[in-house]
Each structure stands twice: as structure tokens, then as C-alpha cells.
Amino acid sequence: MIEDNEMDGYAKIDKYNPKMVESISSYYASIIKDIGEDVNREGIKKTPERAAKAMQFLTHGYDLDPAGILKSAMFKDDYKQMVIVKDIELYSLCEHHLLPFFGKAHIAYIPNGCIVGLSKIPRIVDAFARRLQVQERLTTEIRNCLQDTLKPLGVAVVIEAKHLCMLMRGVQKQNSVATTSAFTGAFEDEKTRSEFIRLISANLS
């Protein structure tokens, strides 16, 4: 299903597992038939296979090692100020209804003798998001991975997302946005946390 990119330790989707495609396709065909569609209709005929491949891609985070992604680009450095990567796009699947939720993650850490390549932070977001998730767990998994791997002075994670299980079904409130946060170390101090919130809220461009 995946091939490793040895340049940065990040696994990239290049092909699909044919046995998994065949298995998942059969389930999708049954679902399509059960809801009253003709699985042999021209527009639907290849839908089970397409959906199976889409599901493999949307959940390929199970095949990734987030800590390994960070470890592939860790460097010793004396910098001890806040490092922020904000507005990281994320897409995930709600584990309750298998409907998408999507939004942005804002992440900061304060180094403690070690920094990480900035591109690795969005990549660990993907590694955790491309699984069946709830936003609350996604937030803490990102925080814990950064804290446990980099051993920084503190980590801050804020995620803002819209959930199609709320927008398309259920309560059907179109402007609802869920916000979750998780902090460790220095970011548990109100002053440091407030500076982080101010910086991710500011338009600095």
C-alpha cells in the first residue's frame, strides 16, 4: 500500500493493497445494493473499487510512525523560544459515523536542546488525522507525540474543525466549529499560553 521516502522518513501513498481493495469493495457493493441502487449501473459499477481505494488513503495513518517522522529530522540547538506552526490543514474521519471532519491545527513547542524540521510537524498531524478519529483524541495524540519525542519545555496544540456529522446530519448546524486544546509544561503557565493564543490569532502577513 505504501512506499517509504527515505529522504525524510515519511511514508507516501503510491499504490494500494489489492487484497484489501477487493475485500473492502465487496462490502461497499453490498451497502450500495442495500440502499436501493443498481450496482451494475454505469455510473456506479466502479464505485465500490474507488471507495475502497479512497478508504485506504483516508486511513493510511495507521501505516505511519509519527515519532519516527519526528526522529528523522531532529537537530541539537540552543534555541529556547516558542516555535509555532499554525494553520495546518487537517482532514480526518469521525469514528462514530465515518463522515469527514476538517479544519486547522495550530502547534507550538519550546525547544530544550533539540529542534525538529518544520515540515515534520504537519506530517505528524497527517499521520494521526488519517485514521478513524475523534477531535479530542487527535489533539492529545499530537501533543503527546511531540512531548515524548522532542522532550521540549512545553507543547501547545489547538485544533479548530467542522464536522460533517453535525453539518449534514443530526443537529445540522452549518456554522458550528469545534475547538480543542492540549498543553504541557511551559504552556500550562497562563502568560505563555496567552502569548501562544495571541500569536495564532494574529494576522502577521
C-alpha positions in Angstrom: 0.0 0.0 0.0 2.8 2.4 0.8 6.4 3.0 -0.1 8.9 4.8 2.1 10.5 8.0 1.1 14.0 7.5 2.5 14.9 11.2 2.1 12.7 12.3 5.1 11.4 9.1 6.7 7.8 9.9 5.6 5.7 7.2 4.1 3.9 8.3 0.9 0.9 6.6 -0.7 2.0 5.2 -4.1 -0.1 2.1 -4.5 -2.9 0.1 -3.0 -3.1 -3.3 -1.4 -5.1 -5.3 -4.0 -6.4 -7.8 -1.4 -7.7 -5.0 0.8 -9.2 -3.3 -2.2 -11.1 -6.5 -3.2 -12.3 -7.1 0.3 -13.5 -3.5 1.0 -15.0 -3.2 -2.4 -17.3 -6.2 -1.8 -18.7 -4.5 1.4 -19.3 -1.3 -0.4 -21.1 -3.1 -3.2 -23.4 -4.7 -0.6 -24.1 -1.3 1.0 -24.9 0.3 -2.3 -27.2 -2.6 -3.2 -28.9 -2.4 0.3 -29.7 1.3 0.0 -31.6 0.6 -3.3 -29.0 1.4 -6.0 -28.1 -0.8 -9.0 -24.5 -1.8 -8.5 -24.3 -2.6 -12.2 -25.4 0.8 -13.4 -22.7 2.5 -15.5 -22.0 5.4 -13.1 -21.9 3.0 -10.0 -20.2 0.0 -11.5 -16.6 1.1 -10.4 -17.8 2.9 -7.3 -17.0 0.1 -4.8 -13.4 -0.1 -6.0 -13.0 3.7 -6.0 -14.5 3.9 -2.5 -12.2 1.1 -1.3 -9.1 2.9 -2.5 -10.4 6.2 -1.0 -10.8 4.5 2.3 -7.3 3.1 2.2 -5.9 6.6 1.5 -8.1 8.3 4.2 -6.8 5.8 6.8 -3.2 5.4 5.8 -2.1 7.0 9.0 -2.2 3.5 10.6 0.8 2.6 8.5 2.8 5.7 9.6 5.0 6.1 12.7 4.6 9.7 13.9 7.5 9.5 16.4 9.7 8.1 13.6 8.8 11.0 11.4 10.0 13.5 14.1 13.1 11.5 14.8 14.1 11.6 11.1 14.8 15.4 11.4 15.8 16.2 15.0 18.8 18.5 15.5 20.7 19.8 18.5 20.2 23.5 19.0 20.2 26.0 21.9 17.2 27.9 20.8 14.7 28.2 23.7 11.9 30.4 22.3 8.5 29.4 21.1 8.3 27.7 17.7 4.8 27.9 16.1 3.4 26.2 13.0 -0.1 27.5 12.6 -3.0 27.0 10.1 -2.0 23.4 9.3 -4.8 21.9 7.2 -6.2 18.6 8.5 -8.7 16.1 7.2 -9.9 13.1 9.2 -12.8 10.7 9.5 -15.1 10.7 12.6 -15.0 7.2 14.1 -18.7 7.4 15.0 -20.2 8.0 11.6 -17.3 7.6 9.1 -18.0 11.2 8.0 -15.2 13.7 7.5 -14.2 16.5 9.8 -11.7 19.1 8.7 -10.1 22.3 9.8 -6.8 23.6 11.0 -4.2 22.8 13.7 -2.0 25.3 15.4 1.0 23.8 17.2 3.9 25.2 19.2 6.8 23.9 21.2 9.6 25.4 23.2 12.8 23.5 22.5 15.0 22.1 25.2 18.3 21.4 23.4 16.6 19.9 20.3 14.6 21.3 17.4 12.8 19.5 14.6 12.4 20.2 10.9 9.3 22.3 10.5 7.8 20.1 7.8 7.6 17.2 10.2 5.0 18.9 12.4 2.3 19.0 9.6 3.3 15.4 8.7 2.6 14.1 12.2 -0.7 15.9 12.1 -1.5 13.9 8.9 -0.2 10.7 10.5 -2.7 10.9 13.3 -5.5 12.5 11.3 -5.6 9.9 8.6 -7.2 7.4 11.0 -10.6 6.9 12.4 -10.6 9.7 15.0 -12.4 12.0 17.4 -11.0 15.5 17.6 -10.3 15.3 21.3 -8.1 12.3 21.0 -6.4 13.7 17.9 -5.4 16.8 19.8 -3.8 14.9 22.7 -2.1 12.3 20.4 -0.3 15.2 18.6 0.6 16.8 21.9 1.9 13.6 23.5 3.9 12.6 20.4 5.8 16.0 20.4 6.3 16.0 24.1 7.5 12.4 24.4 9.8 12.5 21.3 11.3 16.0 21.5 11.3 16.4 25.3 10.7 20.1 24.9 10.0 22.6 27.7 6.3 22.6 26.6 3.9 21.8 23.8 0.7 23.6 22.8 -1.9 22.2 20.3 -5.2 23.9 19.3 -7.5 22.3 16.6 -10.5 24.0 15.0 -12.6 21.8 12.9 -16.0 21.4 11.2 -17.7 18.0 11.5 -20.0 16.8 8.7 -21.7 14.5 11.2 -23.1 17.8 12.7 -23.4 19.8 9.4 -25.0 17.1 7.2 -27.0 15.1 9.7 -28.1 15.2 13.3 -28.3 18.8 14.6 -27.5 20.2 11.1 -25.9 23.5 12.3 -24.0 24.8 9.4 -21.7 27.3 11.2 -20.6 25.1 14.1 -16.9 24.8 14.7 -15.4 22.6 17.4 -12.2 23.8 19.2 -10.0 21.6 21.3 -6.7 22.3 23.0 -4.0 20.5 24.9 -0.9 21.8 26.7 2.2 20.6 28.5 5.0 22.2 30.5 5.6 25.9 30.0 2.3 26.3 28.2 0.4 25.4 31.4 1.5 28.9 32.6 -1.2 31.4 31.7 1.3 34.1 30.4 3.0 31.7 27.9 -0.3 30.1 26.9 -1.8 33.6 26.3 1.1 34.6 24.1 0.6 31.4 22.0 -3.1 32.2 21.6 -2.3 35.8 20.6 0.2 34.7 18.0 -2.0 32.0 16.4 -4.9 34.6 16.3 -2.8 37.4 14.8 -2.6 38.0 11.1 1.2 38.6 10.8 1.5 38.6 7.0 
